[in-house]
Amino acid sequence: MEGIVFGESPRWRDGRLWVSDWGAGRVLSVASGSAPMVEAEVSSFPMCIDFLPDGRLLVVSSADRQVLRREHDGSLVRHADLAAVSTKPWNDIVVDGRGNAYVNSIGFDFPGGEFAPGIVVLVTPDGTVTRVADGLAFPNGMVVTPDGSTLIVAESYAEQLTA
């Protein structure tokens, strides 16, 4: 793909590569040999993506402190409100096989803010938000093990993976 301003959060889904273009405020997808498609537009920096088990796209809109869900008709709706938990930037998302989403907040204004520990919240399929981890040194990329039993978080400032 060419012309991406600030690509993040790559995902493979249904034969297409999906990516957040933070700089352009777009979620793009592309299949081999085809032109990229704009799947959603969200004015947020950062914004990361993953998918519910039924294929609907989830987008972390840090600017709005929300997780947005793209419905099958293409409309974006609020899936979860993160504002009550933290006003600091929200970053990565990962969804497990049950439709639970884990979303992290880095804990401080970046760049330029004074470091403070970050958190991870669980967003259940009905949009309920619960803090499940804290004290993380800039939580970043995350993955759930294939059996769904363990969340692994990359702590950028601690230079470690935490399960």
Phi, psi and omega in degrees: 000136177249158173084009177283131182281311183207088184279136179210168169059048180294139178221147175252126182208126175052045176076014181230145170271128178248144180209145172272130172255093184302320184291331181258352180068037183227151168254125183244154169224153180210141173251157180305127176081006180239166178282150177297147176246139173278118183265331179198154174235125183221121179279083182208147175218109003275174170209124180239164189226157165198183187232141170288159180304332179277004176096352179289140181281136169249138180232125172279115177255092184299322182299325180264353185054049181221158164255123179261151179236130176270119180285169182297336178275002178095350181287149176258130179230159177287127176264322180204146177257119182261352189299325182290340183270318180201141175263001179277166184301135174265147190233259191272162178219145171216142183244136177269177183294345178267357181090009174279133178253139174249129183231137179247150173242133186288342172096352180205164179287124184235137353276167173098338180279161177284134183305138169215148182298151180259179184223168169231136174244154172259129174247112181284166182304335179272003176092004177290135183248127179224131176291130181239348178205147175212179180073023183268139183272085182062071176299137185227241182301146180221156175211149173252134180299153184305330179277359176076009186268342188221132172263131178244128183241131173276119176263103186300315183283337177270350181055049181207162171258137180237130180255000000 
